[in-house]
Amino acid sequence: PGEDAIVAELLKEGGKKLMTQLKWLVDNIWKQEEILTRWHMSVLCPIYKKGDALICQNYRGISLLTTSYKIVSNIILNRIKSYSRKRIGEYQSSFMPGKST
């Protein structure tokens, strides 16, 4: 989980009421064209690579995003894909899934 500490299992078990709230949130983000400010935050987690564990250069950082942001961004991505498929002409389809030149 990211900085909000919400785990995916909680969202999976949230039921219809949570899904209704999530849909409301996505719809508002879609209309306002702006995501929540707190979703700009991530937790930086150091991952050991190799060598001396006491040397900082032997670690790489990964950013943990919030689970809710990842879910909402996937929903928005799917909406954009659906929207763009309807508007991209046949002559522009070389990089579209299932189409080739």
N, CA, C and O atoms as a DFTB+ gen file, in Angstrom:
404 C
 N C O
     1  1       0.822      -1.207       0.000
     2  2       0.000       0.000       0.000
     3  2       0.859       1.262       0.000
     4  3       2.024       1.244       0.398
     5  1       0.275       2.311      -0.438
     6  2       0.964       3.591      -0.446
     7  2       0.753       4.328       0.863
     8  3       0.540       3.711       1.907
     9  1       0.813       5.637       0.805
    10  2       0.749       6.438       2.030
    11  2      -0.603       6.401       2.727
    12  3      -0.684       6.760       3.902
    13  1      -1.671       5.979       2.048
    14  2      -2.975       5.892       2.714
    15  2      -3.188       4.550       3.421
    16  3      -4.176       4.379       4.135
    17  1      -2.265       3.594       3.226
    18  2      -2.273       2.280       3.890
    19  2      -3.507       1.429       3.570
    20  3      -3.816       0.493       4.308
    21  1      -4.209       1.740       2.484
    22  2      -5.351       0.922       2.068
    23  2      -4.819      -0.230       1.225
    24  3      -4.126      -0.012       0.231
    25  1      -5.141      -1.448       1.623
    26  2      -4.671      -2.625       0.893
    27  2      -5.726      -3.073      -0.117
    28  3      -6.915      -2.804       0.055
    29  1      -5.284      -3.753      -1.165
    30  2      -6.181      -4.189      -2.238
    31  2      -7.285      -5.100      -1.719
    32  3      -8.415      -5.049      -2.205
    33  1      -6.963      -5.934      -0.733
    34  2      -7.957      -6.863      -0.189
    35  2      -9.157      -6.124       0.392
    36  3     -10.292      -6.584       0.264
    37  1      -8.912      -4.987       1.025
    38  2      -9.997      -4.181       1.586
    39  2     -10.936      -3.709       0.475
    40  3     -12.157      -3.757       0.624
    41  1     -10.366      -3.261      -0.619
    42  2     -11.187      -2.792      -1.734
    43  2     -11.927      -3.944      -2.401
    44  3     -13.064      -3.779      -2.842
    45  1     -11.287      -5.112      -2.477
    46  2     -11.940      -6.280      -3.079
    47  2     -13.148      -6.721      -2.271
    48  3     -14.150      -7.160      -2.835
    49  1     -13.058      -6.606      -0.955
    50  2     -14.132      -7.066      -0.071
    51  2     -15.130      -5.969       0.270
    52  3     -16.054      -6.198       1.051
    53  1     -14.961      -4.786      -0.302
    54  2     -15.795      -3.640       0.038
    55  2     -17.252      -3.746      -0.345
    56  3     -18.097      -3.056       0.226
    57  1     -17.556      -4.591      -1.295
    58  2     -18.945      -4.798      -1.686
    59  2     -19.511      -3.690      -2.550
    60  3     -18.799      -2.811      -3.036
    61  1     -20.823      -3.768      -2.720
    62  2     -21.532      -2.863      -3.629
    63  2     -21.462      -1.404      -3.173
    64  3     -21.329      -0.501      -3.999
    65  1     -21.550      -1.173      -1.867
    66  2     -21.527       0.203      -1.361
    67  2     -20.188       0.878      -1.683
    68  3     -20.155       2.037      -2.098
    69  1     -19.099       0.151      -1.491
    70  2     -17.789       0.717      -1.803
    71  2     -17.640       0.944      -3.306
    72  3     -17.087       1.961      -3.725
    73  1     -18.125       0.013      -4.114
    74  2     -18.050       0.167      -5.568
    75  2     -18.854       1.378      -6.034
    76  3     -18.451       2.076      -6.965
    77  1     -19.993       1.626      -5.384
    78  2     -20.804       2.799      -5.705
    79  2     -20.018       4.073      -5.401
    80  3     -20.018       5.012      -6.197
    81  1     -19.350       4.103      -4.250
    82  2     -18.540       5.265      -3.874
    83  2     -17.360       5.445      -4.831
    84  3     -17.027       6.566      -5.216
    85  1     -16.740       4.343      -5.205
    86  2     -15.608       4.397      -6.124
    87  2     -16.048       4.914      -7.497
    88  3     -15.333       5.694      -8.126
    89  1     -17.206       4.487      -7.952
    90  2     -17.743       4.969      -9.230
    91  2     -18.023       6.465      -9.151
    92  3     -17.724       7.210     -10.085
    93  1     -18.596       6.897      -8.039
    94  2     -18.861       8.326      -7.842
    95  2     -17.548       9.111      -7.909
    96  3     -17.480      10.164      -8.543
    97  1     -16.511       8.594      -7.253
    98  2     -15.207       9.252      -7.246
    99  2     -14.637       9.340      -8.664
   100  3     -14.177      10.401      -9.085
   101  1     -14.668       8.237      -9.391
   102  2     -14.150       8.217     -10.762
   103  2     -14.935       9.185     -11.644
   104  3     -14.340       9.925     -12.428
   105  1     -16.248       9.189     -11.527
   106  2     -17.075      10.097     -12.329
   107  2     -16.717      11.553     -12.059
   108  3     -16.649      12.358     -12.988
   109  1     -16.488      11.896     -10.796
   110  2     -16.122      13.275     -10.459
   111  2     -14.738      13.636     -10.981
   112  3     -14.528      14.742     -11.479
   113  1     -13.801      12.714     -10.868
   114  2     -12.461      12.960     -11.408
   115  2     -12.544      13.150     -12.915
   116  3     -11.884      14.025     -13.475
   117  1     -13.355      12.331     -13.565
   118  2     -13.529      12.409     -15.020
   119  2     -14.106      13.768     -15.419
   120  3     -13.644      14.380     -16.382
   121  1     -15.112      14.239     -14.682
   122  2     -15.756      15.517     -15.004
   123  2     -14.835      16.697     -14.726
   124  3     -14.755      17.626     -15.530
   125  1     -14.135      16.666     -13.586
   126  2     -13.287      17.785     -13.186
   127  2     -11.909      17.762     -13.843
   128  3     -11.192      18.763     -13.839
   129  1     -11.547      16.604     -14.411
   130  2     -10.246      16.425     -15.056
   131  2      -9.098      16.720     -14.103
   132  3      -8.103      17.340     -14.479
   133  1      -9.250      16.272     -12.877
   134  2      -8.224      16.512     -11.863
   135  2      -8.264      15.398     -10.825
   136  3      -9.333      15.030     -10.339
   137  1      -7.082      14.861     -10.485
   138  2      -7.038      13.807      -9.473
   139  2      -6.815      14.414      -8.093
   140  3      -6.453      15.583      -7.965
   141  1      -7.035      13.609      -7.078
   142  2      -6.853      14.071      -5.710
   143  2      -5.391      14.435      -5.456
   144  3      -4.488      13.729      -5.908
   145  1      -5.157      15.518      -4.745
   146  2      -3.805      15.986      -4.474
   147  2      -2.979      14.946      -3.730
   148  3      -1.789      14.791      -4.003
   149  1      -3.589      14.240      -2.806
   150  2      -2.826      13.261      -2.014
   151  2      -2.333      12.092      -2.862
   152  3      -1.433      11.362      -2.448
   153  1      -2.913      11.912      -4.042
   154  2      -2.440      10.840      -4.921
   155  2      -1.130      11.197      -5.612
   156  3      -0.533      10.354      -6.281
   157  1      -0.681      12.431      -5.457
   158  2       0.617      12.832      -5.992
   159  2       1.746      12.355      -5.082
   160  3       2.919      12.469      -5.435
   161  1       1.399      11.829      -3.929
   162  2       2.378      11.368      -2.944
   163  2       2.618       9.871      -3.108
   164  3       1.722       9.126      -3.506
   165  1       3.830       9.444      -2.800
   166  2       4.144       8.020      -2.802
   167  2       5.098       7.744      -1.643
   168  3       5.694       8.662      -1.080
   169  1       5.229       6.482      -1.303
   170  2       6.166       6.067      -0.267
   171  2       7.383       5.498      -0.985
   172  3       7.254       4.570      -1.784
   173  1       8.561       6.045      -0.709
   174  2       9.786       5.563      -1.321
   175  2      10.349       4.440      -0.465
   176  3      10.621       4.624       0.721
   177  1      10.520       3.287      -1.073
   178  2      10.982       2.104      -0.360
   179  2      12.323       1.667      -0.946
   180  3      12.398       1.366      -2.137
   181  1      13.400       1.623      -0.125
   182  2      14.698       1.195      -0.653
   183  2      14.752      -0.322      -0.825
   184  3      14.358      -1.067       0.072
   185  1      15.237      -0.771      -1.971
   186  2      15.381      -2.193      -2.269
   187  2      16.871      -2.486      -2.448
   188  3      17.540      -1.875      -3.282
   189  1      17.374      -3.419      -1.660
   190  2      18.789      -3.795      -1.721
   191  2      19.103      -4.467      -3.050
   192  3      18.360      -5.342      -3.495
   193  1      20.219      -4.057      -3.695
   194  2      20.641      -4.670      -4.960
   195  2      21.722      -5.706      -4.692
   196  3      21.463      -6.907      -4.761
   197  1      22.934      -5.247      -4.386
   198  2      24.045      -6.152      -4.094
   199  2      25.187      -5.352      -3.486
   200  3      25.172      -4.122      -3.496
   201  1      26.163      -6.054      -2.963
   202  2      27.321      -5.400      -2.376
   203  2      27.118      -5.126      -0.897
   204  3      26.309      -5.773      -0.232
   205  1      27.870      -4.154      -0.394
   206  2      27.832      -3.797       1.023
   207  2      26.487      -3.153       1.359
   208  3      26.114      -2.129       0.786
   209  1      25.772      -3.765       2.289
   210  2      24.435      -3.279       2.661
   211  2      24.475      -1.934       3.381
   212  3      23.434      -1.302       3.560
   213  1      25.657      -1.491       3.797
   214  2      25.771      -0.211       4.495
   215  2      25.986       0.968       3.539
   216  3      26.001       2.120       3.972
   217  1      26.151       0.688       2.260
   218  2      26.382       1.745       1.274
   219  2      25.075       2.038       0.530
   220  3      24.456       1.149      -0.054
   221  1      24.679       3.304       0.571
   222  2      23.395       3.715      -0.022
   223  2      23.302       3.419      -1.516
   224  3      22.219       3.111      -2.012
   225  1      24.416       3.508      -2.241
   226  2      24.395       3.272      -3.682
   227  2      24.034       1.829      -4.034
   228  3      23.734       1.537      -5.191
   229  1      24.059       0.931      -3.062
   230  2      23.722      -0.468      -3.307
   231  2      22.229      -0.737      -3.127
   232  3      21.804      -1.885      -2.998
   233  1      21.456       0.319      -3.120
   234  2      20.003       0.216      -3.024
   235  2      19.386       0.977      -4.189
   236  3      19.981       1.918      -4.714
   237  1      18.217       0.570      -4.578
   238  2      17.442       1.347      -5.554
   239  2      16.097       1.640      -4.909
   240  3      15.608       0.859      -4.092
   241  1      15.524       2.728      -5.264
   242  2      14.246       3.100      -4.670
   243  2      13.074       2.722      -5.560
   244  3      13.144       2.843      -6.783
   245  1      12.012       2.269      -4.943
   246  2      10.758       2.085      -5.669
   247  2       9.702       2.930      -4.974
   248  3       9.718       3.084      -3.753
   249  1       8.799       3.466      -5.751
   250  2       7.728       4.297      -5.207
   251  2       6.462       3.469      -5.078
   252  3       6.004       2.868      -6.050
   253  1       5.903       3.438      -3.887
   254  2       4.650       2.730      -3.655
   255  2       3.508       3.732      -3.760
   256  3       3.392       4.648      -2.946
   257  1       2.675       3.546      -4.765
   258  2       1.507       4.406      -4.956
   259  2       0.332       3.837      -4.178
   260  3       0.330       2.660      -3.819
   261  1      -0.652       4.660      -3.922
   262  2      -1.824       4.173      -3.204
   263  2      -2.617       3.220      -4.087
   264  3      -2.700       3.400      -5.302
   265  1      -3.194       2.210      -3.459
   266  2      -3.987       1.215      -4.177
   267  2      -5.187       1.871      -4.845
   268  3      -5.522       1.546      -5.984
   269  1      -5.830       2.789      -4.142
   270  2      -7.006       3.451      -4.715
   271  2      -6.632       4.248      -5.965
   272  3      -7.399       4.275      -6.928
   273  1      -5.470       4.895      -5.964
   274  2      -5.020       5.628      -7.154
   275  2      -4.810       4.675      -8.324
   276  3      -5.215       4.970      -9.448
   277  1      -4.175       3.528      -8.063
   278  2      -3.912       2.571      -9.141
   279  2      -5.215       2.043      -9.743
   280  3      -5.318       1.880     -10.959
   281  1      -6.199       1.778      -8.900
   282  2      -7.490       1.284      -9.391
   283  2      -8.197       2.359     -10.208
   284  3      -8.665       2.096     -11.315
   285  1      -8.273       3.560      -9.665
   286  2      -8.956       4.656     -10.358
   287  2      -8.240       5.001     -11.665
   288  3      -8.896       5.256     -12.675
   289  1      -6.915       5.013     -11.660
   290  2      -6.194       5.341     -12.895
   291  2      -6.413       4.274     -13.965
   292  3      -6.462       4.594     -15.153
   293  1      -6.545       3.007     -13.557
   294  2      -6.857       1.947     -14.519
   295  2      -8.246       2.124     -15.121
   296  3      -8.441       1.922     -16.319
   297  1      -9.201       2.500     -14.288
   298  2     -10.566       2.743     -14.774
   299  2     -10.565       3.892     -15.777
   300  3     -11.191       3.802     -16.833
   301  1      -9.860       4.973     -15.442
   302  2      -9.788       6.130     -16.335
   303  2      -9.069       5.761     -17.634
   304  3      -9.484       6.186     -18.712
   305  1      -7.997       4.976     -17.538
   306  2      -7.293       4.528     -18.738
   307  2      -8.224       3.743     -19.658
   308  3      -8.213       3.943     -20.873
   309  1      -9.022       2.858     -19.086
   310  2      -9.968       2.087     -19.897
   311  2     -11.011       2.982     -20.553
   312  3     -11.422       2.729     -21.686
   313  1     -11.444       4.031     -19.849
   314  2     -12.395       4.979     -20.443
   315  2     -11.753       5.717     -21.613
   316  3     -12.380       5.916     -22.654
   317  1     -10.502       6.120     -21.431
   318  2      -9.801       6.840     -22.498
   319  2      -9.605       5.935     -23.710
   320  3      -9.785       6.368     -24.848
   321  1      -9.237       4.681     -23.465
   322  2      -9.072       3.734     -24.577
   323  2     -10.376       3.574     -25.349
   324  3     -10.386       3.611     -26.580
   325  1     -11.463       3.399     -24.628
   326  2     -12.768       3.234     -25.265
   327  2     -13.130       4.478     -26.075
   328  3     -13.605       4.376     -27.205
   329  1     -12.902       5.640     -25.492
   330  2     -13.201       6.913     -26.149
   331  2     -12.359       7.073     -27.414
   332  3     -12.877       7.456     -28.463
   333  1     -11.061       6.780     -27.314
   334  2     -10.166       7.006     -28.449
   335  2     -10.404       6.016     -29.582
   336  3     -10.240       6.371     -30.750
   337  1     -10.788       4.780     -29.263
   338  2     -11.064       3.790     -30.311
   339  2     -12.164       4.276     -31.255
   340  3     -12.143       3.984     -32.451
   341  1     -13.113       5.012     -30.709
   342  2     -14.233       5.501     -31.513
   343  2     -13.833       6.683     -32.396
   344  3     -14.531       6.994     -33.361
   345  1     -12.730       7.338     -32.078
   346  2     -12.375       8.565     -32.771
   347  2     -11.127       8.469     -33.646
   348  3     -10.860       9.373     -34.438
   349  1     -10.370       7.399     -33.516
   350  2      -9.161       7.256     -34.320
   351  2      -9.534       6.607     -35.643
   352  3     -10.120       5.525     -35.679
   353  1      -9.186       7.281     -36.724
   354  2      -9.520       6.780     -38.054
   355  2      -8.719       5.536     -38.416
   356  3      -7.698       5.243     -37.794
   357  1      -9.184       4.811     -39.419
   358  2      -8.519       3.588     -39.874
   359  2      -7.083       3.856     -40.316
   360  3      -6.205       3.014     -40.128
   361  1      -6.844       5.029     -40.902
   362  2      -5.513       5.370     -41.393
   363  2      -4.521       5.637     -40.254
   364  3      -3.322       5.745     -40.508
   365  1      -4.991       5.744     -39.014
   366  2      -4.125       5.991     -37.867
   367  2      -4.048       4.782     -36.941
   368  3      -3.744       4.942     -35.759
   369  1      -4.307       3.615     -37.428
   370  2      -4.461       2.468     -36.536
   371  2      -3.242       1.554     -36.432
   372  3      -3.363       0.455     -35.890
   373  1      -2.085       1.957     -36.924
   374  2      -0.943       1.046     -36.948
   375  2      -0.481       0.613     -35.558
   376  3       0.082      -0.474     -35.425
   377  1      -0.692       1.405     -34.541
   378  2      -0.267       1.028     -33.200
   379  2      -1.435       0.651     -32.289
   380  3      -1.277       0.566     -31.071
   381  1      -2.581       0.430     -32.871
   382  2      -3.755       0.034     -32.097
   383  2      -3.760      -1.483     -31.920
   384  3      -3.398      -2.210     -32.845
   385  1      -4.167      -1.971     -30.745
   386  2      -4.228      -3.417     -30.529
   387  2      -5.157      -4.092     -31.534
   388  3      -6.263      -3.618     -31.792
   389  1      -4.687      -5.214     -32.101
   390  2      -5.501      -5.978     -33.037
   391  2      -5.515      -5.437     -34.456
   392  3      -6.208      -5.977     -35.318
   393  1      -4.753      -4.369     -34.710
   394  2      -4.712      -3.791     -36.055
   395  2      -3.257      -3.713     -36.504
   396  3      -2.353      -3.587     -35.678
   397  1      -3.038      -3.787     -37.785
   398  2      -1.679      -3.669     -38.315
   399  2      -1.714      -2.928     -39.642
   400  3      -2.777      -2.668     -40.205
   401  1      -0.524      -2.596     -40.124
   402  2      -0.443      -1.859     -41.390
   403  2      -0.376      -2.797     -42.570
   404  3      -0.303      -2.347     -43.713
